[in-house]
Amino acid sequence: MTSTLEVNLPDSVHLSDFNLKMILAAKLFDLGELSSGQAAKMVGIGRREFLETVGKYGVSIFQYDAEELRQDVERLKR
């Protein structure tokens, strides 16, 4: 199933369609709502390009939070 969304932005927002799609796809990927492949398809690019680009939008491709990092550090100390 696919959905279409129409968004009315103020004239003061000067973002390309690509950037708007990337912002939305990156956030949905970060929330775990989309896989990297689904997010890439939504933007209209390949998965590899999405993964190489998503960091510019403040999203890590590793989906790794601070608590997971702390647990891994504790495991490594043992």
N, C-alpha and C positions, 0 to 999 in steps of 0.2 A: 504494500500500500504506500502511496506517496501522497503528500499534501502540498498545497501551494499556499504561500503566505505573502500577503501584501503588507508592506510596512511604509507608513508615511513619515518620513524624516524631515526635520526642520531644514530650511535652506542653509543653515550654518554648518551642516554636516557635509563634509566634502570627502567622501570615501567612494572608491570604485566598487562596482558590483562584486569584483573578486574579493576585495578586502571585507566587504560586508558578509559575503558567504563564508570566508575564512574565519571571521570572528565568531559567527554562529556555529560553524562546524567544529572549530577548536574548543569552544565551550561545551558543546554536546559530547565531544570526545573526552574532554577532561572530566565531565560528570559521569562518564561510563555509559551514556545513552547511545553512542555510536562507536562502532569499531573504527580503526584507522581507514580501512577500506571503504566503509560506508561514508565516512566523513570526506574522504577524497572524492568519491563519486558525487557527493552532494555539491562539492566545489567545482567539479569538472576537471580534475587533475588525477594523475596516477597516485597510488598509495605511497610510493617512495618519495615523490615530490611533496606530498602532504606531510609526511614524517620529517622531511628536511626543512619544511617551512613553518610548521606549527609552533616551534620554539619562539619565533618572532612575535607570536601572539600570547606569550607568557604561559605556554602549556608544555609540560614535560612529556616526552613520549614514553617515559618509563612508568607512569602511573604509580608512583612510589611516594608514600607520605612519610612524615617525620617519625611516626611511631614505628613503622616498618624499618626505617633506617636505624632507629635506636635498638630495636630487637636484633637486627643483623650485627650491629657493633657489639652487642652483649654476647652473641653467639661466637663471634670471632675472638673475643677476649678469653673464652674458655679453652 
